Amino acid sequence: MVLSEANKQEIHHVADLIKSKTAVLGADALARLFEIHPQTKTYFPAFTGYDATNAQVIAHGTKVFDAVVNAAGHLDDLPHHLEKLAKKHGTELLVDPHNFVLFSNIIVVTLAIHLPTLTPATHTAVDKFLEEIAHQLSSKYR
């Protein structure tokens, strides 16, 4: 991953902005994913609903956004930091790696909606960061 120092600063800034809003942002992003890409619902058969007010969507969306915020603190060692999640998603849950790309795009849209100060430079940095997360999560897929 090639992140400049400016990219890293932007990523840390966004992580600081969203760390107190992970439930709202996570639920919104996950609900958007389910609406736009309904095939992703197949990984969540126990969910009783797929909108942003559903408790299961809120809980999982929060978990995802908390993990993204946490990963922002490990930019220099994302492969090691994300190894357990990659193994779980790749060997136990068998998530199609393309879904990480889809969700990354949805996360950027969600951030643009909720963070009106999202500049093109910030967008670029976040996009690079999420692309690397998607790559790392796909690395253990079998």
C-alpha positions as CSV (number, residue, x, y, z in Angstrom):
1,M,0.0,0.0,0.0
2,V,1.3,3.4,-0.9
3,L,0.0,6.0,1.4
4,S,1.7,9.3,1.6
5,E,2.1,11.2,4.9
6,A,-0.7,13.5,3.7
7,N,-2.9,10.4,3.1
8,K,-2.2,9.1,6.5
9,Q,-3.1,12.4,8.1
10,E,-6.4,12.5,6.2
11,I,-7.2,8.9,7.3
12,H,-6.4,9.7,10.9
13,H,-8.6,12.8,10.7
14,V,-11.5,10.9,9.3
15,A,-11.1,8.2,11.9
16,D,-11.3,10.9,14.6
17,L,-14.4,12.3,13.1
18,I,-16.3,9.0,12.8
19,K,-15.2,7.2,16.0
20,S,-18.1,8.6,18.0
21,K,-20.6,7.9,15.1
22,T,-19.8,4.3,14.2
23,A,-23.3,3.0,15.0
24,V,-25.1,5.5,12.8
25,L,-22.5,5.3,10.0
26,G,-22.2,1.6,10.1
27,A,-25.9,0.9,10.0
28,D,-26.4,3.4,7.2
29,A,-23.5,1.9,5.1
30,L,-24.6,-1.7,5.7
31,A,-28.3,-0.9,4.9
32,R,-27.1,0.8,1.7
33,L,-25.0,-2.3,0.8
34,F,-28.0,-4.6,1.3
35,E,-30.3,-2.3,-0.7
36,I,-27.9,-1.7,-3.6
37,H,-26.4,-5.2,-3.7
38,P,-29.1,-7.5,-2.3
39,Q,-27.0,-10.6,-3.0
40,T,-24.9,-9.6,0.1
41,K,-27.8,-10.5,2.3
42,T,-27.0,-14.2,1.8
43,Y,-24.2,-13.8,4.4
44,F,-26.6,-12.7,7.0
45,P,-29.5,-15.2,6.9
46,A,-30.3,-14.8,10.6
47,F,-31.0,-11.1,10.3
48,T,-34.7,-10.2,10.8
49,G,-34.4,-7.1,8.6
50,Y,-31.9,-5.2,6.5
51,D,-32.6,-1.5,7.1
52,A,-30.6,0.9,9.1
53,T,-33.0,0.7,12.1
54,N,-32.7,-3.0,12.5
55,A,-30.7,-3.9,15.7
56,Q,-28.7,-6.6,13.9
57,V,-27.7,-4.2,11.1
58,I,-26.7,-1.6,13.7
59,A,-24.6,-4.1,15.6
60,H,-22.8,-5.4,12.6
61,G,-22.4,-2.0,11.0
62,T,-20.9,-0.7,14.2
63,K,-18.5,-3.7,14.4
64,V,-17.4,-2.9,10.8
65,F,-16.9,0.8,11.4
66,D,-15.1,0.2,14.7
67,A,-12.7,-2.1,12.9
68,V,-12.1,0.5,10.2
69,V,-11.4,3.1,12.9
70,N,-9.1,0.7,14.6
71,A,-7.3,-0.2,11.4
72,A,-6.6,3.5,10.9
73,G,-4.3,3.3,13.9
74,H,-2.3,0.5,12.2
75,L,-1.6,1.9,8.8
76,D,2.0,0.8,8.8
77,D,1.1,-2.9,9.5
78,L,-2.4,-3.6,8.1
79,P,-1.5,-7.1,6.9
80,H,-0.6,-8.2,10.4
81,H,-3.4,-6.2,12.0
82,L,-6.1,-7.6,9.8
83,E,-4.8,-11.2,9.6
84,K,-7.4,-12.7,12.0
85,L,-10.3,-10.9,10.3
86,A,-8.9,-12.1,6.9
87,K,-8.7,-15.7,8.1
88,K,-12.3,-15.6,9.5
89,H,-13.8,-14.0,6.4
90,G,-11.7,-16.1,4.0
91,T,-11.8,-19.6,5.5
92,E,-14.7,-19.7,7.9
93,L,-17.3,-17.3,6.5
94,L,-16.2,-17.7,2.9
95,V,-17.1,-14.2,1.9
96,D,-16.7,-13.5,-1.8
97,P,-13.8,-11.0,-1.9
98,H,-15.6,-8.8,-4.4
99,N,-18.1,-7.9,-1.6
100,F,-15.3,-6.1,0.2
101,V,-14.8,-3.8,-2.8
102,L,-18.6,-3.2,-3.0
103,F,-18.7,-2.4,0.7
104,S,-15.7,-0.1,0.4
105,N,-17.5,2.0,-2.3
106,I,-20.6,2.2,-0.1
107,I,-18.5,3.3,2.9
108,V,-17.1,6.2,0.8
109,V,-20.6,7.2,-0.2
110,T,-21.8,7.1,3.4
111,L,-18.9,9.2,4.5
112,A,-19.5,11.7,1.8
113,I,-23.2,12.0,2.9
114,H,-22.4,12.3,6.6
115,L,-19.2,14.4,6.4
116,P,-19.9,17.4,4.3
117,T,-16.2,18.5,4.6
118,L,-15.0,15.4,2.8
119,T,-12.6,16.9,0.3
120,P,-11.2,15.3,-2.9
121,A,-7.9,14.7,-1.1
122,T,-9.7,13.1,1.8
123,H,-11.8,11.0,-0.5
124,T,-8.6,9.8,-2.3
125,A,-6.9,8.9,1.0
126,V,-9.9,7.0,2.3
127,D,-10.4,5.2,-1.0
128,K,-6.8,4.0,-0.9
129,F,-7.1,2.9,2.7
130,L,-10.4,1.0,2.1
131,E,-8.9,-0.6,-1.0
132,E,-6.0,-1.9,1.1
133,I,-8.4,-3.2,3.8
134,A,-10.4,-5.0,1.1
135,H,-7.2,-6.5,-0.3
136,Q,-6.0,-7.7,3.1
137,L,-9.4,-9.2,4.0
138,S,-9.3,-11.1,0.7
139,S,-5.8,-12.4,1.2
140,K,-6.8,-15.5,3.1
141,Y,-9.8,-16.5,0.9
142,R,-9.9,-20.2,0.0
